């Protein structure tokens, strides 16, 4: 009985192993640096509030990542500032402020909805500040965070990570700080996640 069970498990895992073996560098993923990558397994999503595909990704794929991410693997997000002209930087600041104030989920949803559902125009930093206040953030807390060293440092890190990963389009996933998943090679978001989850094991080899 035990032997039969083990055989059944092996048969179930065999297609997954074959699929993983088919993931090729330069086709399904790109090595973005020659170093050892992150100390611990991680998946980072690069996105922009101005990107409609990122909005869809936030609603349909991010929940799948968070629900199914392998044990011991972390998930984080970085906002890119090259979309939206000067407001791209302000949106990166908004994301960093939201993280600093522990309201990123609420503010992320509010910003995506304001831009893509309500077609609201953000033309200055005060427009972003007003959205935070409308969503329950105290004005003084927002101002303190927006002008803090921690937020500036987070913005610098997101920009540096974006440049290091050579991100030119979003949404995009980078795994272990070393592998960028190539979205042009995938047929579905489920395949995207399969590749990303597979790549989290690469530093262990």
One Martini backbone bead per residue (centre of mass of N, CA, C, O) as a GRO file, in nm:
protein
  205
    1UNK     BB    1   0.060   0.062  -0.022
    2UNK     BB    2   0.298   0.253   0.012
    3UNK     BB    3   0.418   0.206  -0.269
    4UNK     BB    4   0.170   0.305  -0.427
    5UNK     BB    5   0.171   0.592  -0.312
    6UNK     BB    6   0.452   0.671  -0.412
    7UNK     BB    7   0.388   0.630  -0.713
    8UNK     BB    8   0.160   0.838  -0.730
    9UNK     BB    9   0.330   1.081  -0.650
   10UNK     BB   10   0.538   1.054  -0.877
   11UNK     BB   11   0.332   1.093  -1.109
   12UNK     BB   12   0.245   1.379  -1.021
   13UNK     BB   13   0.544   1.507  -1.030
   14UNK     BB   14   0.656   1.455  -1.315
   15UNK     BB   15   0.527   1.690  -1.482
   16UNK     BB   16   0.657   1.915  -1.309
   17UNK     BB   17   0.951   1.839  -1.365
   18UNK     BB   18   0.934   1.866  -1.672
   19UNK     BB   19   0.850   2.159  -1.676
   20UNK     BB   20   1.097   2.274  -1.527
   21UNK     BB   21   1.306   2.163  -1.740
   22UNK     BB   22   1.182   2.367  -1.972
   23UNK     BB   23   1.313   2.597  -1.831
   24UNK     BB   24   1.479   2.869  -1.995
   25UNK     BB   25   1.736   3.048  -2.049
   26UNK     BB   26   1.623   3.323  -2.251
   27UNK     BB   27   1.304   3.250  -2.237
   28UNK     BB   28   1.172   3.240  -1.929
   29UNK     BB   29   1.454   3.362  -1.831
   30UNK     BB   30   1.676   3.610  -1.672
   31UNK     BB   31   1.995   3.689  -1.595
   32UNK     BB   32   2.085   3.993  -1.409
   33UNK     BB   33   2.328   3.849  -1.251
   34UNK     BB   34   2.648   3.711  -1.117
   35UNK     BB   35   2.554   3.663  -0.853
   36UNK     BB   36   2.385   3.509  -0.571
   37UNK     BB   37   2.179   3.684  -0.464
   38UNK     BB   38   1.966   3.637  -0.237
   39UNK     BB   39   1.967   3.508   0.080
   40UNK     BB   40   1.658   3.478   0.024
   41UNK     BB   41   1.377   3.380  -0.091
   42UNK     BB   42   1.222   3.578  -0.365
   43UNK     BB   43   0.946   3.792  -0.470
   44UNK     BB   44   0.927   4.058  -0.714
   45UNK     BB   45   0.711   4.322  -0.790
   46UNK     BB   46   0.669   4.524  -1.072
   47UNK     BB   47   0.499   4.849  -1.074
   48UNK     BB   48   0.208   5.056  -1.175
   49UNK     BB   49  -0.059   5.267  -1.131
   50UNK     BB   50  -0.074   5.331  -1.458
   51UNK     BB   51  -0.119   5.020  -1.501
   52UNK     BB   52  -0.368   4.811  -1.608
   53UNK     BB   53  -0.225   4.535  -1.574
   54UNK     BB   54  -0.156   4.581  -1.273
   55UNK     BB   55  -0.444   4.590  -1.174
   56UNK     BB   56  -0.517   4.303  -1.259
   57UNK     BB   57  -0.286   4.167  -1.106
   58UNK     BB   58  -0.377   4.261  -0.820
   59UNK     BB   59  -0.661   4.106  -0.836
   60UNK     BB   60  -0.560   3.801  -0.959
   61UNK     BB   61  -0.244   3.729  -0.874
   62UNK     BB   62  -0.144   3.820  -0.596
   63UNK     BB   63  -0.332   3.633  -0.431
   64UNK     BB   64  -0.194   3.373  -0.538
   65UNK     BB   65   0.083   3.424  -0.431
   66UNK     BB   66   0.005   3.456  -0.126
   67UNK     BB   67  -0.141   3.165  -0.110
   68UNK     BB   68   0.115   2.983  -0.275
   69UNK     BB   69   0.366   3.040  -0.149
   70UNK     BB   70   0.638   2.918  -0.052
   71UNK     BB   71   0.800   2.821   0.203
   72UNK     BB   72   1.030   3.085   0.279
   73UNK     BB   73   0.893   3.292   0.083
   74UNK     BB   74   0.899   3.613  -0.031
   75UNK     BB   75   0.687   3.912  -0.079
   76UNK     BB   76   0.719   4.194  -0.304
   77UNK     BB   77   0.715   4.552  -0.388
   78UNK     BB   78   0.772   4.776  -0.679
   79UNK     BB   79   0.777   5.099  -0.782
   80UNK     BB   80   0.770   5.263  -1.078
   81UNK     BB   81   0.884   5.592  -1.238
   82UNK     BB   82   0.850   5.568  -1.579
   83UNK     BB   83   0.544   5.627  -1.526
   84UNK     BB   84   0.390   5.950  -1.548
   85UNK     BB   85   0.628   6.101  -1.517
   86UNK     BB   86   0.641   6.297  -1.245
   87UNK     BB   87   0.416   6.110  -1.106
   88UNK     BB   88   0.582   5.855  -1.071
   89UNK     BB   89   0.733   5.952  -0.820
   90UNK     BB   90   0.479   6.007  -0.643
   91UNK     BB   91   0.383   5.709  -0.650
   92UNK     BB   92   0.630   5.598  -0.508
   93UNK     BB   93   0.587   5.761  -0.255
   94UNK     BB   94   0.308   5.654  -0.185
   95UNK     BB   95   0.395   5.360  -0.145
   96UNK     BB   96   0.604   5.417   0.078
   97UNK     BB   97   0.406   5.549   0.275
   98UNK     BB   98   0.208   5.313   0.301
   99UNK     BB   99   0.417   5.122   0.423
  100UNK     BB  100   0.498   5.298   0.666
  101UNK     BB  101   0.170   5.303   0.760
  102UNK     BB  102   0.024   5.027   0.701
  103UNK     BB  103  -0.167   5.094   0.402
  104UNK     BB  104  -0.115   4.953   0.122
  105UNK     BB  105  -0.377   4.804   0.044
  106UNK     BB  106  -0.571   5.045   0.057
  107UNK     BB  107  -0.410   5.244  -0.129
  108UNK     BB  108  -0.376   5.070  -0.374
  109UNK     BB  109  -0.677   5.041  -0.438
  110UNK     BB  110  -0.742   5.347  -0.451
  111UNK     BB  111  -0.547   5.426  -0.681
  112UNK     BB  112  -0.637   5.234  -0.898
  113UNK     BB  113  -0.936   5.327  -0.899
  114UNK     BB  114  -0.896   5.629  -0.954
  115UNK     BB  115  -0.747   5.591  -1.233
  116UNK     BB  116  -0.932   5.346  -1.380
  117UNK     BB  117  -1.235   5.404  -1.284
  118UNK     BB  118  -1.252   5.735  -1.226
  119UNK     BB  119  -1.039   5.908  -1.387
  120UNK     BB  120  -0.831   6.040  -1.216
  121UNK     BB  121  -0.632   6.331  -1.180
  122UNK     BB  122  -0.278   6.349  -1.129
  123UNK     BB  123  -0.068   6.660  -1.089
  124UNK     BB  124   0.003   6.643  -0.774
  125UNK     BB  125   0.091   6.579  -0.452
  126UNK     BB  126  -0.182   6.677  -0.323
  127UNK     BB  127  -0.361   6.458  -0.455
  128UNK     BB  128  -0.241   6.224  -0.296
  129UNK     BB  129  -0.290   6.331  -0.013
  130UNK     BB  130  -0.603   6.340  -0.038
  131UNK     BB  131  -0.641   6.034  -0.063
  132UNK     BB  132  -0.534   5.955   0.210
  133UNK     BB  133  -0.735   6.122   0.377
  134UNK     BB  134  -0.995   5.985   0.250
  135UNK     BB  135  -0.856   5.698   0.379
  136UNK     BB  136  -0.774   5.779   0.701
  137UNK     BB  137  -0.526   5.964   0.691
  138UNK     BB  138  -0.335   6.158   0.858
  139UNK     BB  139  -0.185   6.443   0.766
  140UNK     BB  140   0.060   6.434   0.960
  141UNK     BB  141   0.146   6.145   0.890
  142UNK     BB  142   0.196   6.191   0.596
  143UNK     BB  143   0.405   6.422   0.612
  144UNK     BB  144   0.614   6.271   0.782
  145UNK     BB  145   0.659   6.036   0.583
  146UNK     BB  146   0.717   6.192   0.311
  147UNK     BB  147   0.982   6.337   0.477
  148UNK     BB  148   1.136   6.081   0.525
  149UNK     BB  149   1.403   5.874   0.522
  150UNK     BB  150   1.258   5.602   0.472
  151UNK     BB  151   1.115   5.684   0.209
  152UNK     BB  152   1.364   5.769   0.049
  153UNK     BB  153   1.503   5.491   0.070
  154UNK     BB  154   1.277   5.328  -0.069
  155UNK     BB  155   1.285   5.478  -0.339
  156UNK     BB  156   1.581   5.416  -0.403
  157UNK     BB  157   1.551   5.108  -0.404
  158UNK     BB  158   1.341   5.080  -0.627
  159UNK     BB  159   1.513   5.214  -0.845
  160UNK     BB  160   1.757   5.025  -0.824
  161UNK     BB  161   1.606   4.761  -0.880
  162UNK     BB  162   1.500   4.841  -1.158
  163UNK     BB  163   1.779   4.883  -1.290
  164UNK     BB  164   1.910   4.606  -1.223
  165UNK     BB  165   1.663   4.445  -1.376
  166UNK     BB  166   1.579   4.586  -1.639
  167UNK     BB  167   1.308   4.743  -1.637
  168UNK     BB  168   1.049   4.808  -1.910
  169UNK     BB  169   0.802   4.639  -1.786
  170UNK     BB  170   0.457   4.604  -1.673
  171UNK     BB  171   0.443   4.346  -1.510
  172UNK     BB  172   0.715   4.215  -1.294
  173UNK     BB  173   0.937   3.940  -1.218
  174UNK     BB  174   1.166   3.883  -0.943
  175UNK     BB  175   1.407   3.632  -0.849
  176UNK     BB  176   1.640   3.644  -0.603
  177UNK     BB  177   1.775   3.896  -0.752
  178UNK     BB  178   1.837   3.723  -1.056
  179UNK     BB  179   1.543   3.662  -1.188
  180UNK     BB  180   1.368   3.728  -1.490
  181UNK     BB  181   1.062   3.707  -1.599
  182UNK     BB  182   0.937   3.617  -1.921
  183UNK     BB  183   0.635   3.716  -2.053
  184UNK     BB  184   0.665   3.638  -2.365
  185UNK     BB  185   0.667   3.307  -2.288
  186UNK     BB  186   0.375   3.311  -2.190
  187UNK     BB  187   0.020   3.190  -2.157
  188UNK     BB  188  -0.003   3.246  -1.837
  189UNK     BB  189  -0.021   3.319  -1.505
  190UNK     BB  190   0.030   3.033  -1.405
  191UNK     BB  191   0.303   3.005  -1.548
  192UNK     BB  192   0.439   3.239  -1.412
  193UNK     BB  193   0.427   3.110  -1.127
  194UNK     BB  194   0.578   2.851  -1.187
  195UNK     BB  195   0.843   2.988  -1.257
  196UNK     BB  196   0.883   3.150  -0.998
  197UNK     BB  197   0.877   2.910  -0.801
  198UNK     BB  198   1.111   2.760  -0.931
  199UNK     BB  199   1.330   2.993  -0.895
  200UNK     BB  200   1.341   2.983  -0.577
  201UNK     BB  201   1.540   2.714  -0.595
  202UNK     BB  202   1.816   2.798  -0.735
  203UNK     BB  203   2.000   2.885  -0.482
  204UNK     BB  204   2.012   2.575  -0.372
  205UNK     BB  205   2.221   2.458  -0.607
   0.00000   0.00000   0.00000
